[in-house]
Each structure stands twice: as C-alpha cells, then as structure tokens.
Amino acid sequence: MLSLQPERSFPSKYECRSRHVKLVSGYLEHLWIYLSAPIVGSLIAVPLFALIRSR
C-alpha cells in the first residue's frame, strides 16, 4: 500500500519511490538536491575527464 505521507526520518531504499511520494504529497523541501546533483556532477566530471584524458 502506498502512503502519501512524506518520509521524514528514513529515506527509501529506492529513491525514485521516495521522490514520487514526495511529489504527490507536496513535500518538496529537499527535492532540489535530487534534481540539481546530477547536473552539478556532470559539470564537474566532464572537464575533469577531459583534463585527465589530455595527459
């Protein structure tokens, strides 16, 4: 059974499940980290890879 209450103490093992429950329930306080972390990680990884590859 799917609960629409946001998880406050323990995150789900499956992050996709946690995000969908939070979106449906309107609990969006920490959603920005899930959306921005892949973009920031890519912006750091691509130049770093190019630097290492050029050596």
C-alpha positions in Angstrom: 0.0 0.0 0.0 1.4 3.4 -1.0 1.3 6.0 1.7 1.0 9.7 0.7 2.8 10.9 3.9 6.3 12.1 3.3 9.1 10.1 4.8 10.7 12.2 7.5 13.2 10.0 9.3 14.4 7.3 6.9 14.7 7.6 3.1 13.5 4.8 1.0 15.9 2.3 -0.4 14.6 3.2 -3.9 15.0 7.0 -4.4 12.5 7.0 -7.3 9.8 5.8 -4.9 10.7 8.5 -2.4 10.6 11.3 -5.0 7.2 10.2 -6.4 5.6 10.0 -2.9 7.0 13.5 -2.1 5.8 15.0 -5.3 2.3 13.6 -4.9 2.1 14.7 -1.3 3.5 18.2 -1.9 6.6 17.7 0.3 9.2 19.5 -2.0 11.6 20.9 0.6 14.6 18.8 -0.4 13.7 17.9 -3.9 16.2 20.4 -5.4 19.1 18.2 -4.4 17.8 15.2 -6.4 17.3 17.5 -9.4 20.5 19.5 -9.3 23.1 16.9 -8.1 23.3 15.0 -11.5 23.7 18.3 -13.4 26.4 19.6 -11.0 28.1 16.2 -11.1 28.2 16.3 -14.8 29.5 19.8 -14.9 32.4 18.8 -12.7 33.1 15.4 -14.3 33.3 16.4 -17.9 36.1 19.0 -17.6 37.9 16.7 -15.1 37.7 13.8 -17.6 39.0 16.0 -20.4 41.9 17.1 -18.3 42.8 13.6 -17.3 42.4 12.3 -20.9 44.6 15.0 -22.4 47.6 13.9 -20.4 
